């Protein structure tokens, strides 16, 4: 699939590539489609997540300088080709250390740089703010561009509810706390680009928090 331009404003361009493959954890496997996002301009770009297949991601980069490969969390379907992208694009791979245990399940012999909560990553005249949102996994992180009004939520928040918490290293009360305290404090018109499926907004999801808690995981 070729890259789809989602946003082009204020010198920032956001593109999406979708790849397909297998998510594996706790002895189970599931066929999934993943969203990979490119944030940047005509010169510099960062890649958000590294799912399944490197070639379409590299094609979307189109020769631009890649400042970093940012992984929203360490589940294998989000980091499948991170080392390959890091090598081919001469870019550091960043992941929150809370997900080292997951990273090592997929890439035991490859190291990564650290993605910290409250870190700011300068790019194309703006900053990407890192928000640590544990729950789906210990090191899950969202990426926020306040000047553009966009949040990349990984698998923390989807259209219709929080990410799954029924597998190892996940916790439902923790993800609810992350969403309530760290994401629902953002402006309601913030567009949320998710790790799988379509986009939503903070204002669309926030009224349903009590329903999610009542429903559980």
Rosetta blueprint (number, residue, H / E / L):
1 X L
2 X L
3 X L
4 X E
5 X E
6 X E
7 X E
8 X E
9 X E
10 X L
11 X L
12 X E
13 X E
14 X E
15 X E
16 X E
17 X E
18 X E
19 X E
20 X E
21 X E
22 X E
23 X E
24 X E
25 X E
26 X L
27 X L
28 X E
29 X E
30 X E
31 X E
32 X E
33 X E
34 X E
35 X E
36 X E
37 X E
38 X E
39 X E
40 X E
41 X L
42 X L
43 X L
44 X E
45 X E
46 X E
47 X E
48 X E
49 X L
50 X L
51 X L
52 X L
53 X L
54 X L
55 X H
56 X H
57 X H
58 X H
59 X H
60 X H
61 X H
62 X L
63 X L
64 X L
65 X E
66 X E
67 X E
68 X E
69 X E
70 X E
71 X L
72 X L
73 X L
74 X L
75 X L
76 X H
77 X H
78 X H
79 X H
80 X L
81 X L
82 X H
83 X H
84 X H
85 X H
86 X H
87 X H
88 X H
89 X H
90 X L
91 X L
92 X E
93 X E
94 X E
95 X E
96 X L
97 X H
98 X H
99 X H
100 X H
101 X H
102 X H
103 X H
104 X H
105 X H
106 X H
107 X L
108 X L
109 X L
110 X L
111 X L
112 X L
113 X E
114 X E
115 X L
116 X L
117 X L
118 X L
119 X L
120 X E
121 X E
122 X E
123 X E
124 X L
125 X L
126 X E
127 X E
128 X E
129 X E
130 X E
131 X E
132 X E
133 X L
134 X L
135 X L
136 X L
137 X L
138 X L
139 X L
140 X L
141 X E
142 X E
143 X E
144 X E
145 X E
146 X L
147 X L
148 X L
149 X L
150 X E
151 X E
152 X E
153 X E
154 X E
155 X L
156 X L
157 X E
158 X E
159 X L
160 X L
161 X E
162 X E
163 X L
164 X L
165 X L
166 X L
167 X L
168 X L
169 X L
170 X L
171 X L
172 X H
173 X H
174 X H
175 X H
176 X H
177 X H
178 X H
179 X H
180 X H
181 X H
182 X H
183 X H
184 X L
185 X L
186 X L
187 X L
188 X L
189 X L
190 X L
191 X E
192 X E
193 X E
194 X E
195 X L
196 X L
197 X L
198 X L
199 X L
200 X E
201 X E
202 X H
203 X H
204 X H
205 X H
206 X H
207 X L
208 X L
209 X H
210 X H
211 X H
212 X H
213 X H
214 X H
215 X H
216 X L
217 X L
